[in-house]
Amino acid sequence: MKKLTKETLDACRSESQRKRGNWIKVGMSTCGIAAGAGDVFAILQNEAQKRNLDIRIEKCGCAGMCYAEPLVEVYVEGMPQVVYGDVDKETALAIIDKHISGKRLLNDHIYNVKVDRS
Amino acid sequence: MTMGYKKIVLLKDTGSTGRTKEFYNLFLEQCRLENLQDDVQIVRVADIGMYDKGIVVRIIPGDITYAGVTEAHIQKIIQQTLKNNKPVKELLFTRASKQMRVVLKSCGEIDPENIKDYIACDGYQALKTMLAKSSSEDVINELKTSGLRGRGGGGFPTWMKWKFARQIEADQKYIICNADEGDPGAYMDRSVLEGDPHSVVEGMIIAGYAVGATKGFVYVRAEYELAIERVEKTIEQAREYGLLGEHILGSDFSFDLEIRLGAGAFVCGEETALIASIEGKRGYPSPRPPYPSVKGLWGKPTVINNVETLATVPVILRKGGAWFASIGSENAKGTKVFALTGKVKNSGLIEVPMGITLREIVFDIGGGMLNGKKIKAVQTGGPSGGVIPEHLLDTPVDYENLQKLGSIMGSGGMIVMDEDDCMVDIAKFYLKFCVDESCGKCAPCRIGGFQMLGYLNKISEGKAGEDDIELLERICNASKKASLCGLGQTSPNPVLSTLKYFREEYLEHIRDRKCRARKCVDLLTYHIGQEKCKRCSICMRNCPVNAISGDKQQGFLIDVNKCVKCGKCFDVCKFDAIIRE
């Protein structure tokens, strides 16, 4: 990596912002990992690979809702951005089956739905 | 239609009736009758962000929220909103989160291990602009305008610390990030380091530029393994990208960082002890002045800021001090992160504007009390803070207000307590923590703490007299005045504040030998209520010390002399026949 300068920082920013497409984020701070986020992350990654899904699976920090960890946030184009909580192995599989593949939201696990107001 | 996805109806019973499922079925049925099942998805949600508002229905797209919905409204919602995109005006509710995320904005959004995620969210923009346009004085002035005060406990104005260190001529100056978070129930700093570590690093580089330091240390406790791992990666990446090291972003300014691990002594969060620990000495505090900003690490001017304070700095420079000062209350500007825990439904990390009330925090953000119990008090500021009773929960949260009430803002731990919490027990818990963590250097803290704990033990065992309270208070005040550092000066706060607001409860322990929360084991007795007892013998079979005797014909009795008050019989009895008082 060439060192950034005042001039090239902005180019790096625009390039980094260009990531588009579907994604899943798993809260992988201490609170999430203690609640089992590590397993959830592995399952999501395995399933996505197995089914050849076009989706990025990423780690993120603590979103603050520690009471509902492990938290998994999902964005699929054409659907609202959803935060699922209390996600165990079964729920992780259901997210892949129902939400990603079936384009339907899961019952009883949604803790937040983010709507773009712009 | 122009919407990107089909209609979604989110619903949840936010009251105590738990009718989410029933209502969901009703809604589903009516939608089927209208033949809408392919156009509308109805979803039961676990949390809708509103509490005690009856059945709440949120419809997307359009983001319309209805509160207090009943069966009678379903048809109207279907006909007006789902079919014709018109709101049902009498049910409309404006959702407004009382949280405001400034420091935590990217926590949970970005990948903390990927510097590009941080850069994509305007990371290092504040640094860039500063290096291009601002003098060190400009930076300090901007912070002055912002009104930012230390988020680690003391609440000292950040700009002033920086200014003192800047004014002194020295061949070397240091920036230290205090990540030695140790209050029970507090984990704000850990989450920021784990979730958005680059913001802290950027804050430290800016601090270095403002005071003329070229070297910084992140002092973090060794127990925070994941935080350490992520900060290490962060420093590595920042160096690789030219954001740390020589000639940052091609400018003349150089700054580099190292991590120092603390062994987990609570007193090392105190700045002079922290400096001693980095120097390789025993973590003993020393008297101030001289303050670290004048004579700190290895005798050089040193700025020590808390994690949250440093993470706030880049945002202030990016959005302006005036913007930050427009948030919050008269006395305290900006936002504060709290770790909300205890007997509250939604425990977690929250960030709120200063001046919000504790009641709003517990009920509107925290979702109210666990198990529907009555709130008794909120403890703020950890072992250095105090309890705030229910009748004062409407006080706006800021540094001065909390201090007036006998507590402190502290680093942001907030523990909610209900009627099952005994205030003597709480005072004992926090004091015990400080006695264990006292470094032993000064007598008021070392001996005073031990003595105070002795009196509290006497009270909770029912062996104290009324004059013991006065003696306890006298030692508290002596420790406050005469201790060398913050630990001993503030460790009596939990005792004094519980005495101030819950003196009656202390007196009950002493006079009536009663603990109303049934926490103080020595004051409890167990016996069997014969009228409820079904003589099943489960208590006898479970008693670990054979204190229960009898048979199925005669009934059972507890021998109070043998009973160790473990509570096992109370837990196993299915008929509530064991009486604990």
Contacts between the chains, C-beta under 8 A, distances in Angstrom:
chain1	res1	chain2	res2	distance
A	1	B	240	5.0
A	1	B	241	6.2
A	3	B	240	7.8
A	3	B	241	6.5
A	3	B	242	2.8
A	3	B	250	7.6
A	4	B	241	5.0
A	4	B	242	4.8
A	4	B	243	6.8
A	4	B	249	6.0
A	5	B	242	7.1
A	5	B	249	5.5
A	5	B	250	3.6
A	6	B	128	5.2
A	6	B	131	6.4
A	6	B	132	5.6
A	6	B	249	4.9
A	6	B	250	6.0
A	6	B	251	7.0
A	7	B	250	7.8
A	9	B	119	7.1
A	9	B	124	6.1
A	9	B	125	7.4
A	9	B	128	5.3
A	9	B	249	6.5
A	12	B	116	7.1
A	12	B	119	5.4
A	12	B	241	7.9
A	13	B	119	5.2
A	13	B	120	6.0
A	13	B	122	7.2
A	13	B	125	7.5
A	15	B	116	7.9
A	16	B	116	4.0
A	16	B	117	6.9
A	16	B	119	5.3
A	16	B	120	3.7
A	17	B	120	4.6
A	19	B	120	7.6
A	25	B	108	7.9
A	25	B	109	7.9
A	25	B	111	7.9
A	27	B	108	6.0
A	29	B	190	7.7
A	29	B	191	5.9
A	29	B	194	4.2
A	29	B	195	5.7
A	29	B	226	6.9
A	30	B	187	7.7
A	30	B	190	6.4
A	30	B	194	6.4
A	30	B	224	8.0
A	30	B	226	5.4
A	30	B	227	7.8
A	31	B	187	7.7
A	31	B	191	7.6
A	33	B	226	7.2
A	58	B	111	5.1
A	59	B	111	5.5
A	59	B	112	7.4
A	59	B	113	6.7
A	60	B	107	8.0
A	60	B	108	5.3
A	60	B	109	6.3
A	60	B	110	6.3
A	60	B	111	5.9
A	60	B	112	7.1
A	60	B	195	7.1
A	61	B	106	7.9
A	61	B	107	4.6
A	61	B	108	5.4
A	61	B	110	7.5
A	61	B	112	5.0
A	61	B	191	6.6
A	61	B	194	5.3
A	61	B	195	2.1
A	61	B	196	6.1
A	62	B	107	5.9
A	62	B	108	5.8
A	62	B	191	4.4
A	62	B	194	6.6
A	62	B	195	5.2
A	62	B	349	6.3
A	63	B	107	6.7
A	63	B	108	2.8
A	63	B	109	7.7
A	64	B	104	6.3
A	64	B	107	7.2
A	64	B	108	6.6
A	64	B	191	7.8
A	64	B	348	4.8
A	64	B	349	4.0
A	64	B	350	6.2
A	64	B	351	7.6
A	65	B	47	8.0
A	65	B	346	6.9
A	65	B	348	5.0
A	66	B	347	5.9
A	66	B	348	3.9
A	66	B	349	6.6
A	67	B	345	7.1
A	67	B	346	5.0
A	67	B	347	5.0
A	67	B	348	5.6
A	68	B	46	7.0
A	68	B	47	7.0
A	68	B	346	7.9
A	68	B	348	8.0
A	71	B	108	7.5
A	73	B	108	7.9
A	78	B	4	5.1
A	78	B	5	5.0
A	79	B	4	7.9
A	79	B	5	5.2
A	80	B	5	7.0
A	80	B	8	6.8
A	80	B	60	5.5
A	80	B	61	7.8
A	85	B	46	6.0
A	85	B	47	7.3
A	86	B	46	7.0
A	104	B	41	5.8
A	105	B	8	6.5
A	105	B	41	6.3
A	105	B	43	4.7
A	106	B	43	7.6
A	107	B	24	7.9
A	107	B	43	5.9
A	107	B	44	4.5
A	108	B	44	5.3
A	108	B	45	7.6
A	108	B	46	5.8
A	109	B	46	5.7
A	110	B	10	6.9
A	110	B	43	6.5
A	110	B	45	4.1
A	110	B	46	5.9
A	110	B	47	7.6
A	111	B	45	7.4
A	111	B	46	5.5
A	111	B	47	4.5
A	112	B	47	7.2
A	112	B	49	6.9
A	113	B	8	7.9
A	113	B	10	6.2
A	113	B	45	7.5
A	113	B	58	7.4
A	113	B	60	6.6
A	115	B	60	5.8
A	115	B	61	7.1
A	115	B	63	4.7
A	117	B	63	7.0
